[in-house]
Amino acid sequence: MNKLLSLYLVIIASVLPVVIKAQTKIDRKAVVQRHDVINRGTDSLSSLSIGNGRFAFTVDATGLQTFPKHYDKGISLGTQSEWGWHSFKDTAGYKFDETLKTYMLNGRKVTYSVQWSQPQRNKDAANWFRENVHRLQLGNLGFILLHKDGTEAQVGDIKNIRQELDLWTGIIHSSFTFDGEAVNVETCGHQDQDLVGVKIQSKLLTEGRLKIRLRFPFPTNQFADDGDNWKNPQRHYTAITASGNQQATFIHRLDTNQYFVRLVWQGTASVKNTGAHQFVLSPKGKTDLLSFTCLFSPHKTVATLPNFNQTEVNSIQQWKAFWQSGGAVDFKGSTDPRADELERRVVLSQYLTKIQCSGNFPPQETGLTYNSWYGKPHLEMHWWHGIHFALWGREKLLENSMSWYHHVKANARAIAKRQGYEGVRWQKMTDPDGNESPSSVGAFLIWQQPHFIYFAELDYRAHPNKQTLNKYKDLVLADADFMASFPTYDKEHDRYILGKGIILAQERYKPEDTFNPTYELQYWRWALGVAQAWRKRLGMQPDAKYALILKKLSELPQKDGVYLAAESAPDAYTNPKLKTDHPAVLATYGMLPYNNKLDTVVMKKTFNLVWDVWDWKDTWGWDFPMTAMTAARLNMPQKAVDALFMPIKTNTYLPNGHNYQDGRLRLYLPGNGGLLAAVAMMCAGWDGSTTTNPGFPKDGTWKVRWEGLKKMP
């Protein structure tokens, strides 16, 4: 017995160091700060942003927004908030009904808000409602740097640039020289107010050759708004409403709204209106130090603003709290040469989605930097923007925007009623109040519909109590009511089908012809099952209509042993046009869990076919993490990693962490959010997975340590 006990103790002693090592907490600060961003030039794609999820401010190499034109086709120098929206006046008296077109689908008439080619009145009405409202660029805050002869600096005059974003504190440190004189700038964002703090040190201040310029651009009704439209000065109004005692307040008034900007500085300086919508803060005195804060607000306020030091402390404290909350991943020690780059993308994506996507509204795809699609959010992208917050143990940041669905429920119910359905039909391209935007594609998409049930289920997993159930039950059940009323009964085959009158997530199919897309069928089945589970948790009886749809919903369509994109698309893998855009058939077992309607052998064959034949250069940033998720579930970890590093332009991650797509979408936050969701899943797994780090190869090339992550459904 003593020998056995001794042997047991020896074994324990030999194992114990390994166990202790495995449980050692990750040095989060070290992981984060080894990916601080450093700029040494003025590449237009190198801009850096600060923000709090509801407001963001993007700067060039000077630490402010000094050269907006140089950056406007890169990562634009934007100043945007979730409250800053504008609409041009409707002088033609358009009615939303003029955007509606009637389709005969499944034996009845259904109306959709679409883009018209003719007649002209309908076309103009659709364009007006699509373009209005649009998100505002609130202002441009930059330096005036003057040569000794009084001429202004151009971007090429800035030398010896070194700029660093300290991710752990959220502070940007910028240094450069101009005419041989050093300029040092610190820029930070308040985490509770839409406020920027700036501190500048330079002899140029004492010489009167460094000033601060605040400019107010005019909004555009274009797809993008880069924040440097100085046209139409007569169509808006700006003025100083108050000044003195080291502060000034400005009003910017447009067609349908107004907002305010306040500057508060330390030291001696004066503010002057120097041109149309342009104001200059000129330091005076012999000090080479200037600090100020700048607040953007929808309302005039006289409350005391935080100074720079207080803003800096706020940023340091709250960013530290963010990084110490939720999950963390450490790839140090891996021998796969891609590991450091993956860790960089993961760290920077956490930063970017926190400042751009964690507010009280679903974000637009370019966040709070510059407009895409007029600044409007797309609800099918909300999954990619948001679910990673829950998987990384920061579900509160997802909850922020979930509450918005309560606000827009009435509009969503009106859409469903107009089209002859029950419950709520969630909008696709929308605005802060949940109004529909006409779209010949978006109006027919349905894969945004189950998203809210997914969000609510993730939140329930984090907080499995009656409070969570009661908070979201009305939305979950109204969502499911629509989903149960939407399918059409096929009497000949005694089944329910999705369609016709839909466009699947792969936006390559005509709605009039399309039915039974594989991914959407599986999503429908999963979400209705979750809704039934919610009814049980709430002490309610199962819904008979939900049960009927679950029993008789069409099977997943196959041909030649692989899943099709849709039953209506038997040529899905032979028609070149149908092998582009999102390979959404993979989402059937990437975004969604297994159930007995899915054949994993067929899915693996489908995955291999898609991998080989897809036109990957015609895809989007979230397609790569989606593919990685499917590979992980199929026990193909090498493919999962390979998917994350597929050498395709839309899978590019810039030095500042942004997922670049093309000249139109120079940043694309669904790619960043998708990456975080995929990595969380590849580390922590999913319901039913038992392998440690199931998404990473077990050949010894990956050393993966993580903490605080949650399993995916």
C-alpha positions in Angstrom: 0.0 0.0 0.0 2.8 2.4 0.9 4.5 1.7 -2.4 1.3 2.4 -4.3 0.8 5.6 -2.3 4.4 6.7 -3.1 3.9 5.9 -6.8 0.6 7.9 -6.7 2.4 10.9 -5.2 5.2 10.8 -7.7 2.6 10.7 -10.5 0.7 13.7 -9.0 4.0 15.6 -8.6 4.9 15.0 -12.2 1.5 16.1 -13.5 1.0 19.1 -11.1 3.4 21.5 -12.8 1.6 21.0 -16.1 -1.8 21.6 -14.5 -0.5 24.7 -12.8 1.0 26.0 -16.1 -2.3 25.3 -17.9 -4.2 27.3 -15.3 -1.8 30.3 -15.3 -3.8 33.3 -16.2 -3.0 35.0 -19.5 -0.9 38.2 -19.2 -3.6 40.2 -21.0 -1.7 43.5 -21.1 1.3 41.8 -22.7 -0.9 40.1 -25.3 -2.7 43.4 -26.1 0.3 45.7 -26.2 2.4 43.6 -28.4 0.0 44.5 -31.1 -0.1 48.3 -30.6 -0.3 50.0 -33.9 2.6 52.1 -35.1 2.5 54.4 -38.1 5.5 56.0 -39.7 3.9 57.7 -42.6 0.7 59.1 -44.1 -0.7 56.1 -45.9 -4.4 56.9 -46.4 -5.3 53.4 -45.1 -3.4 53.9 -41.9 -5.8 56.2 -40.0 -6.5 55.4 -36.3 -9.7 55.8 -34.4 -10.8 56.3 -30.8 -14.3 55.9 -29.5 -16.7 54.3 -27.1 -19.2 52.4 -29.2 -21.6 55.3 -29.6 -19.1 57.8 -31.0 -15.9 57.5 -32.9 -13.2 60.0 -34.0 -10.6 59.0 -36.7 -7.3 60.8 -37.0 -4.4 61.1 -39.5 -0.7 61.0 -38.7 -0.9 64.3 -36.9 -3.2 63.0 -34.2 -6.1 65.1 -35.5 -8.0 65.4 -38.7 -5.6 67.8 -40.5 -5.6 66.4 -44.0 -9.1 64.9 -44.7 -8.7 65.1 -48.5 -5.6 63.0 -48.5 -7.4 60.3 -46.5 -10.9 60.4 -48.0 -10.5 57.4 -50.2 -8.7 55.5 -47.5 -9.9 55.1 -43.9 -11.6 58.5 -43.9 -11.2 61.0 -41.1 -14.7 60.7 -39.7 -16.5 62.0 -36.7 -19.7 60.1 -36.2 -22.2 59.3 -33.5 -25.2 57.1 -33.2 -27.5 60.1 -32.7 -26.1 62.1 -35.7 -28.6 61.7 -38.5 -30.0 64.1 -41.1 -32.6 64.2 -43.9 -32.9 66.6 -46.7 -36.3 68.2 -47.1 -38.8 66.3 -49.1 -39.9 69.0 -51.5 -41.7 66.6 -53.9 -44.0 65.1 -51.3 -43.0 61.5 -51.7 -45.1 58.8 -50.1 -43.6 55.5 -49.0 -46.4 53.7 -50.8 -44.8 54.9 -54.0 -41.9 52.6 -53.4 -44.1 49.5 -53.1 -44.3 47.0 -56.0 -46.9 44.2 -56.1 -45.7 40.6 -56.9 -47.9 37.6 -57.4 -46.2 34.9 -55.3 -47.5 31.6 -54.1 -51.0 32.4 -55.4 -51.4 35.8 -53.8 -50.4 39.4 -54.1 -47.5 40.7 -51.9 -46.0 44.1 -51.8 -42.3 44.9 -51.4 -40.4 48.2 -51.1 -38.0 48.1 -54.0 -35.9 50.3 -56.3 -37.8 51.2 -59.5 -36.3 51.8 -62.9 -39.6 53.4 -64.1 -41.9 55.3 -63.9 -39.7 58.2 -62.9 -41.9 59.2 -60.0 -41.6 55.8 -58.3 -37.9 55.7 -59.1 -37.4 59.1 -57.4 -39.5 58.2 -54.4 -37.5 55.0 -53.9 -34.2 56.9 -54.2 -35.4 59.5 -51.7 -36.4 57.0 -49.0 -33.2 55.0 -49.6 -31.0 58.1 -49.2 -32.9 59.7 -46.3 -32.2 59.6 -43.4 -28.4 59.4 -43.7 -25.7 59.5 -41.0 -23.9 62.8 -40.5 -20.2 63.6 -40.4 -20.3 65.9 -37.4 -17.2 67.9 -37.9 -13.5 68.0 -38.8 -11.1 68.9 -36.1 -7.5 69.4 -37.3 -4.4 71.5 -37.1 -3.4 74.6 -39.1 0.3 74.4 -39.4 1.9 77.5 -40.9 5.2 78.0 -42.6 7.2 81.1 -41.6 5.8 82.8 -44.8 2.3 82.2 -43.5 1.3 79.4 -46.0 -0.3 76.3 -44.8 1.4 72.9 -44.5 0.6 70.2 -47.0 0.6 66.6 -46.1 4.1 66.1 -47.5 5.5 68.7 -45.2 5.0 66.5 -42.2 8.3 64.6 -41.4 9.7 62.1 -38.9 6.3 60.6 -38.2 5.9 58.2 -35.3 2.4 57.5 -34.2 1.3 54.8 -31.8 -2.1 53.5 -30.7 -1.7 52.2 -27.2 -4.5 49.6 -27.2 -4.5 49.0 -23.5 -5.3 52.7 -22.7 -7.1 53.8 -25.9 -4.7 56.7 -26.3 -3.0 57.7 -29.6 0.5 59.2 -29.3 1.6 61.1 -32.4 4.9 62.9 -33.0 6.3 64.6 -36.1 8.3 67.5 -37.2 7.2 70.5 -39.3 9.8 73.0 -40.5 12.3 71.2 -38.2 10.2 71.8 -35.1 8.8 68.9 -33.1 5.1 68.4 -32.4 3.9 65.9 -29.9 0.2 65.1 -29.6 -1.9 62.8 -27.4 -5.5 62.0 -28.4 -8.0 60.1 -26.4 -11.8 59.5 -26.3 -14.0 59.7 -23.3 -15.8 56.4 -22.7 -19.1 57.9 -21.3 -19.4 61.1 -23.5 -19.0 61.9 -27.1 -15.9 63.8 -26.3 -12.3 64.0 -27.6 -9.4 65.0 -25.4 -6.2 66.4 -27.0 -2.8 67.6 -25.6 -0.2 69.2 -27.8 3.4 70.2 -27.0 5.4 72.2 -29.5 7.3 75.5 -29.8 5.1 76.2 -32.8 2.4 77.2 -30.3 4.4 80.1 -28.9 5.2 81.2 -32.5 1.6 81.3 -33.5 2.2 78.8 -36.2 0.1 75.9 -34.8 -3.6 76.5 -34.4 -6.8 74.3 -34.1 -9.4 74.4 -36.9 -12.9 73.2 -36.5 -14.9 72.8 -39.8 -18.4 71.6 -40.4 -18.9 69.7 -43.7 -22.2 69.4 -45.6 -23.8 66.0 -45.7 -24.1 64.1 -48.9 -26.9 61.9 -50.2 -24.4 59.6 -51.7 -23.6 56.0 -50.9 -20.5 57.2 -48.9 -19.8 60.3 -46.9 -16.1 60.8 -46.2 -16.6 64.0 -44.1 -14.9 66.5 -46.4 -17.7 67.9 -48.5 -17.3 71.6 -48.4 -19.8 72.4 -51.2 -23.1 74.2 -50.7 -22.0 76.5 -47.9 -25.3 78.5 -48.3 -27.4 75.4 -47.4 -26.4 75.1 -43.8 -25.6 77.5 -40.9 -23.0 77.6 -38.2 -22.2 80.2 -35.5 -20.6 80.7 -32.2 -23.4 80.8 -29.6 -21.2 81.4 -26.6 -17.5 82.1 -26.0 -15.2 83.2 -23.2 -13.8 81.8 -20.0 -11.7 79.2 -21.9 -14.6 77.7 -23.9 -16.8 78.2 -26.9 -20.0 76.6 -28.1 -20.9 76.2 -31.8 -24.2 75.4 -33.4 -24.6 73.6 -36.7 -28.0 73.9 -38.2 -29.2 71.9 -41.3 -32.5 71.4 -43.1 -34.1 69.2 -40.5 -31.9 69.2 -37.4 -29.2 70.9 -35.4 -26.5 69.9 -33.0 -23.8 71.6 -30.9 -20.0 71.4 -30.4 -18.2 72.7 -27.3 -14.5 73.4 -27.0 -13.0 73.8 -23.6 -9.2 74.6 -23.3 -6.6 75.2 -20.7 -4.5 78.3 -21.1 -4.9 81.5 -23.1 -6.5 81.3 -26.5 -9.2 82.9 -28.6 -11.7 81.5 -31.1 -12.6 83.3 -34.4 -14.9 82.5 -37.3 -12.4 82.6 -40.2 -14.6 81.4 -43.1 -17.8 79.6 -44.1 -18.4 77.0 -41.4 -14.8 77.3 -40.2 -13.5 78.4 -36.8 -10.0 78.7 -35.5 -8.7 78.4 -32.0 -5.5 80.4 -31.7 -3.3 79.9 -28.6 -1.7 83.0 -27.1 1.1 83.4 -24.7 4.5 81.8 -24.2 3.7 78.3 -23.3 4.5 75.4 -25.6 1.6 73.3 -24.2 -2.1 73.3 -25.2 -4.8 70.9 -24.1 -8.5 70.9 -24.8 -11.5 68.8 -25.0 -14.3 68.8 -27.6 -17.8 67.6 -27.1 -20.3 66.8 -29.8 -23.9 66.8 -28.6 -27.5 66.8 -30.0 -28.4 69.3 -27.3 -26.9 72.5 -26.0 -25.3 71.9 -22.6 -23.7 74.1 -20.0 -22.5 71.3 -17.7 -18.8 71.3 -16.8 -16.9 69.2 -19.3 -14.0 66.9 -18.4 -10.6 68.4 -19.1 -7.9 66.5 -20.9 -6.4 64.9 -17.8 -9.8 63.7 -16.7 -10.6 62.3 -20.1 -7.2 60.6 -20.2 -7.8 58.9 -16.8 -11.3 57.9 -18.0 -9.9 56.3 -21.1 -7.1 54.5 -19.2 -9.5 53.1 -16.5 -12.2 51.9 -18.8 -10.0 50.4 -21.5 -8.2 48.5 -18.8 -11.6 47.3 -17.5 -12.6 46.2 -21.0 -9.4 44.2 -21.7 -9.6 42.5 -18.3 -13.3 41.5 -18.8 -14.5 38.6 -20.9 -12.3 36.4 -22.9 -8.6 36.5 -24.0 -6.6 34.3 -26.4 -2.8 33.9 -26.4 -1.0 32.2 -29.3 2.5 32.8 -28.1 4.8 29.8 -28.5 3.1 28.5 -31.7 5.4 27.5 -34.5 2.9 28.0 -37.3 4.1 31.3 -38.9 0.6 32.6 -39.1 -0.1 32.5 -35.3 1.3 36.0 -34.5 -0.8 37.5 -37.4 -3.9 35.8 -36.2 -3.3 37.1 -32.7 -2.9 40.6 -34.1 -6.1 40.4 -36.0 -7.9 39.1 -32.9 -6.6 41.9 -30.6 -7.3 44.7 -33.1 -10.7 43.3 -34.0 -11.7 43.5 -30.3 -10.6 47.1 -30.2 -12.4 48.1 -33.4 -15.7 46.3 -32.7 -15.7 47.8 -29.2 -15.4 51.4 -30.5 -17.5 50.9 -33.6 -20.2 48.2 -32.9 -21.1 48.2 -29.2 -23.6 51.0 -29.1 -27.3 51.2 -28.7 -28.1 50.6 -32.3 -27.1 47.9 -34.9 -24.0 49.4 -36.5 -23.5 50.1 -40.2 -20.9 48.0 -42.0 -18.4 50.8 -41.9 -19.2 51.6 -38.3 -18.7 55.2 -37.1 -16.0 56.1 -39.5 -17.6 56.8 -42.9 -20.9 56.1 -44.5 -21.7 53.1 -46.6 -25.2 52.6 -47.9 -25.9 56.1 -46.6 -24.9 55.2 -43.0 -27.7 52.7 -42.6 -27.4 49.4 -40.7 -28.1 46.1 -42.4 -29.8 43.8 -39.9 -28.6 40.6 -41.6 -25.1 41.8 -40.7 -26.0 42.3 -37.0 -25.1 38.7 -36.4 -21.6 39.3 -37.6 -21.3 42.6 -35.8 -22.6 41.3 -32.5 -22.6 37.6 -31.5 -18.9 37.6 -30.8 -19.5 39.9 -27.8 -21.5 37.1 -26.2 -19.0 34.4 -27.2 -16.2 36.5 -25.7 -18.1 36.9 -22.4 -19.0 40.5 -23.0 -22.7 39.9 -23.7 -23.6 43.4 -22.3 -22.1 44.9 -25.4 -24.6 42.8 -27.5 -27.4 43.6 -25.2 -26.9 47.3 -25.9 -28.2 47.0 -29.4 -30.7 44.2 -28.7 -32.9 46.8 -26.9 -33.3 48.7 -30.2 -35.6 45.9 -31.5 -38.2 46.9 -28.9 -38.1 50.4 -30.4 -38.7 49.3 -34.0 -41.1 46.4 -33.3 -44.2 48.4 -34.5 -42.6 49.1 -37.9 -41.6 45.4 -38.2 -45.1 44.3 -37.4 -46.5 46.7 -40.0 -44.3 45.2 -42.7 -45.5 41.7 -41.8 -49.2 42.8 -41.7 -48.8 44.6 -45.1 -47.5 41.4 -46.6 -50.1 39.1 -45.0 -48.0 37.5 -42.2 -48.2 37.3 -38.5 -45.7 38.6 -36.0 -42.8 41.0 -37.0 -40.8 40.9 -40.1 -37.4 42.5 -39.3 -36.2 45.1 -41.6 -33.1 44.6 -43.7 -31.6 48.1 -44.6 -33.0 50.4 -42.0 -32.5 53.5 -39.8 -32.6 54.4 -36.1 -36.4 54.3 -36.1 -36.7 51.0 -38.0 -38.0 52.5 -41.3 -37.6 50.4 -44.4 -35.2 51.4 -47.1 -36.3 50.4 -50.6 -34.1 47.7 -52.0 -34.6 45.2 -54.8 -32.4 42.7 -52.9 -32.8 43.6 -49.3 -36.6 43.5 -49.3 -36.5 39.8 -50.2 -33.9 38.7 -47.7 -35.0 36.5 -44.9 -31.9 35.3 -43.1 -31.9 38.3 -40.7 -35.3 37.1 -39.4 -34.0 34.4 -36.9 -31.0 36.5 -35.7 -32.9 38.0 -32.8 -33.8 34.6 -31.5 -30.1 33.7 -31.7 -29.1 36.8 -29.8 -31.8 36.2 -27.1 -30.7 32.6 -26.7 -27.0 33.7 -26.2 -28.1 36.2 -23.6 -30.2 33.5 -21.9 -27.2 31.2 -21.7 -25.2 34.0 -20.0 -28.2 34.9 -17.7 -30.5 31.9 -17.5 -33.2 33.5 -15.4 -36.8 34.8 -15.6 -35.6 38.3 -16.0 -33.9 37.5 -19.3 -37.0 35.5 -20.5 -39.3 38.4 -19.6 -37.1 41.0 -21.2 -37.1 39.4 -24.6 -40.1 37.0 -24.7 -42.4 39.4 -26.7 -39.7 39.8 -29.4 -38.8 36.1 -29.5 -42.4 35.0 -29.9 -43.3 37.7 -32.4 -40.2 36.8 -34.4 -41.3 33.1 -34.3 -44.9 34.0 -35.2 -43.7 35.5 -38.5 -41.4 32.5 -39.1 -44.3 30.1 -38.6 -46.6 32.1 -40.9 -44.1 32.7 -43.7 -43.7 29.2 -45.2 -46.1 28.1 -48.0 -47.9 24.7 -47.8 -47.1 22.4 -50.7 -50.1 20.2 -50.8 -48.7 17.9 -53.5 -45.7 16.9 -51.3 -47.4 17.6 -47.9 -44.7 19.9 -46.8 -43.9 23.6 -46.1 -41.5 25.5 -48.3 -39.6 28.8 -47.9 -40.4 30.9 -51.0 -41.0 31.8 -53.6 -40.4 35.5 -53.2 -37.0 35.3 -51.4 -33.4 36.0 -52.0 -31.1 33.8 -50.0 -28.0 35.0 -48.2 -26.0 34.4 -51.4 -27.5 37.3 -53.3 -27.4 35.8 -56.8 -30.9 34.5 -57.3 -34.2 36.0 -58.6 -36.8 36.2 -55.8 -39.7 35.2 -58.1 -38.0 31.9 -58.8 -36.3 31.0 -55.6 -37.4 28.6 -52.9 -36.0 26.3 -50.2 -32.5 27.7 -49.6 -30.5 25.2 -47.6 -29.1 27.6 -45.0 -32.4 29.4 -44.4 -34.3 26.2 -44.0 -31.9 25.0 -41.3 -32.0 28.4 -39.6 -35.8 28.4 -39.7 -35.9 24.9 -38.1 -33.3 25.8 -35.4 -34.9 29.1 -34.4 -38.5 27.8 -34.2 -37.1 25.0 -32.0 -35.5 27.6 -29.7 -38.8 29.5 -29.6 -40.6 26.4 -28.5 -38.0 26.0 -25.7 -38.6 29.6 -24.7 -42.3 28.9 -24.4 -41.5 25.9 -22.1 -39.2 28.0 -20.0 -42.0 30.6 -19.7 -44.4 27.9 -18.5 -46.4 28.1 -21.8 -47.6 25.2 -23.9 -45.9 24.5 -27.2 -47.3 26.5 -30.1 -49.2 24.2 -32.5 -48.2 26.2 -35.6 -44.5 26.1 -34.7 -44.8 22.4 -34.2 -46.5 21.9 -37.5 -43.8 23.8 -39.4 -41.1 22.0 -37.6 -42.7 18.7 -38.5 -43.3 19.4 -42.2 -40.7 21.9 -43.2 -38.9 20.8 -46.4 -35.8 18.7 -46.2 -32.4 20.2 -47.0 -32.1 20.0 -50.8 -29.4 17.8 -52.3 -28.1 16.7 -55.7 -25.3 14.3 -56.5 -24.6 13.9 -52.8 -24.0 17.5 -51.9 -26.3 20.2 -50.5 -27.5 22.8 -53.0 -27.7 26.5 -52.3 -31.5 26.2 -52.9 -33.9 23.5 -54.2 -34.7 25.9 -57.0 -31.0 26.0 -58.1 -29.9 22.5 -59.3 -27.1 24.2 -61.3 -25.6 25.8 -58.2 -22.1 24.4 -58.8 -22.0 24.4 -62.6 -23.3 27.9 -63.4 -20.3 30.3 -63.0 -22.6 33.1 -61.8 -23.8 31.0 -58.9 -20.4 30.3 -57.6 -19.8 33.9 -56.5 -20.8 36.0 -53.5 -21.3 34.3 -50.1 -21.0 30.5 -50.1 -23.9 30.5 -47.7 -24.6 26.8 -48.0 -21.7 26.3 -45.6 -23.4 28.4 -43.0 -25.9 25.5 -42.6 -23.3 23.8 -40.4 -21.0 26.8 -39.5 -23.3 29.4 -38.0 -25.8 26.7 -36.9 -25.5 23.6 -34.8 -26.1 20.0 -35.9 -29.6 18.4 -35.8 -30.9 15.2 -37.3 -32.0 16.8 -40.5 -28.4 17.4 -41.4 -26.1 14.7 -42.8 -22.5 15.6 -41.9 -21.2 13.2 -44.6 -23.1 15.2 -47.2 -22.0 18.5 -45.6 -18.3 17.5 -45.7 -18.6 16.6 -49.4 -20.3 19.9 -49.9 -17.6 21.7 -48.1 -14.9 20.1 -50.2 -16.7 20.9 -53.4 -17.2 24.6 -52.4 -13.6 24.9 -51.4 -12.5 23.7 -54.8 -14.9 25.4 -57.2 -15.9 28.6 -55.6 -14.8 31.9 -57.1 -13.2 33.1 -53.8 -12.1 36.4 -55.2 -15.8 37.4 -55.5 -16.6 37.0 -51.8 -16.8 39.1 -48.6 -14.8 39.4 -45.4 -17.2 37.3 -43.3 -17.2 34.4 -45.7 -13.7 33.3 -44.5 -14.6 33.0 -40.8 -17.9 31.4 -41.8 -16.0 28.8 -43.8 -13.6 28.3 -40.9 -16.5 27.6 -38.5 -17.9 24.9 -40.9 -14.5 23.3 -41.2 -14.1 23.2 -37.4 -17.4 21.5 -36.9 -16.5 19.0 -39.6 -13.3 18.1 -37.7 -11.1 19.8 -40.3 -9.0 22.1 -38.2 -6.3 22.6 -40.8 -8.9 23.8 -43.2 -10.3 26.1 -40.5 -7.0 27.9 -40.1 -6.4 27.9 -43.9 -9.8 29.6 -44.4 -8.9 32.4 -42.0 -5.7 33.0 -44.1 -7.1 32.5 -47.6 -5.0 34.9 -49.8 -7.9 36.9 -51.1 -8.2 40.7 -51.2 -11.4 40.8 -49.2 -9.6 38.8 -46.5 -7.0 41.5 -46.1 -6.4 43.0 -42.6 -4.7 46.4 -42.7 -2.0 47.4 -40.2 -4.7 49.2 -38.1 -6.8 46.0 -38.0 -9.5 46.9 -40.5 -10.8 44.3 -42.9 -10.3 45.8 -46.3 -12.7 44.9 -49.2 -12.2 47.2 -52.1 -12.0 50.9 -53.0 -15.6 51.4 -51.9 -15.4 49.5 -48.6 -12.0 50.2 -47.3 -13.1 48.9 -43.9 -15.7 46.2 -43.2 -16.6 45.4 -39.6 -18.6 42.2 -40.3 -15.2 40.7 -41.2 -13.7 41.7 -37.9 -16.7 40.4 -35.9 -16.8 37.2 -37.9 -13.1 36.6 -37.2 -13.7 37.0 -33.4 -16.7 34.6 -33.5 -14.7 32.0 -35.5 -11.7 32.1 -33.1 -13.9 31.9 -30.0 -15.6 28.8 -31.6 -12.3 27.3 -32.6 -11.0 27.6 -29.1 -14.0 27.0 -26.8 -16.0 24.8 -29.2 -19.7 24.4 -29.6 -22.5 22.5 -28.0 -21.5 18.8 -27.9 -17.8 19.4 -28.7 -15.4 17.7 -26.3 -12.0 18.4 -27.9 -9.7 21.1 -26.5 -9.3 23.8 -29.1 -11.3 21.9 -31.7 -10.6 24.4 -34.5 -6.8 24.2 -34.3 -4.5 21.5 -35.7 -3.2 19.0 -33.2 0.2 18.6 -34.9 2.1 20.7 -32.4 2.3 23.9 -34.5 -0.3 25.7 -32.5 -0.1 26.6 -28.8 -3.4 28.0 -27.9 -4.2 29.4 -24.5 -7.5 31.1 -23.8 -9.8 32.1 -20.9 -13.3 33.5 -20.6 -14.7 32.3 -23.9 -18.2 30.7 -24.3 -19.2 27.8 -26.4 -21.2 28.5 -29.5 -24.6 26.8 -30.0 
